Amino acid sequence: MAFRQRREKLRSILNGTTCIRPGSVYDPTSIRIAEDLGFELGMFGGSVASLAVLGDPDITLITLTELAEQMRRMSRASALPVLVDADHGYGNALNVRRTVQELEAAGAAGLTIEDTLLPQAFGVTEPQLISLDEGVGKMKAALDGRGDSSLVIMGRTGTRGGGPTASSFEDCLARAKAYDATGVDALFFTGLTTRREVEAISEVTTLPIVLGNTQGELDDAAFLRSQRVKIALQGHTPFAAATQAVYDTLKALREGTRPKDLKGLASSDLTGRLMREADVKARSGAFLGLKKP
């Protein structure tokens, strides 16, 4: 029941009239912070998942088991709805079905399945895509693997707007329409860069739109709302900031600074406050959605 409530919150975002910016989360501490700060949604990206779990770049080394286990840890720590980047579903259509089942059990509010060919072929610099038919098959498999009808399934395409990239914008439109027809709950795009492209997508589809990039002329909340863009990502800078803080702190300690002399974000004050707040929540039953007697 608790997971369903999180999924219904994500659905309310997709059915709403605003465009929200999710908080990038990757572990129990980051999701707890995002929830405390009032974010409506967490985004668990594939790149930060690989960095947080493996310490490796986003080159398709992380496994489904590792991704789902990290999602499970975050679900235990916070009730914040989380949208998970499930990449290509870790294989073919049958693997996609399994991916949905595992992430659903781990507490994800929603997930994305993309049509990128992964791992990337040797010697290829630009992303490659699976065929349109296989992409449609993966979307159908994702929907078939869903046990809880409230779980949000998003179709994601690796097609890009203009320029010498993975495919033409016409292919992007064709895939958007085809994935829309499968019955997915929303469409996710990472390569759109102009208003014209977003408008064209909005015209040929009926679903809520999620964008992975809103820089330049797309950095306009009113425009995004007018085109059914419900969620707009803003990168994964929290992980980068956390990594820098760890580096700076370890460097200072290695060079002889005493822990009590550390200042700012590297001090023990922030961690101590987080631990105290977590303890209060645990004792009051807040993590279980309970009220004090």
Secondary structure, DSSP 8 states (H G I E B T S, - for coil): -HHHHHHHHHHHHHHSSS-B--EE--SHHHHHHHHHTT-S-EEE-HHHHHHHHHS--SSS-S-HHHHHHHHHHHHHH----EEEE-TT-SSSHHHHHHHHHHHHHTT-SEEEEE-B-SS--TT--S--B--HHHHHHHHHHHHHH-SSTTSEEEEEEEEESSSSSSS-HHHHHHHHHHHHHHT-SEEEEEE--SHHHHHHHHHH--S-EEES---GGG--HHHHHHTTEEEE----HHHHHHHHHHHHHHHHHHTT--GGG--GGGSHHHHHHHHHHHHHHHHHTGGGT----
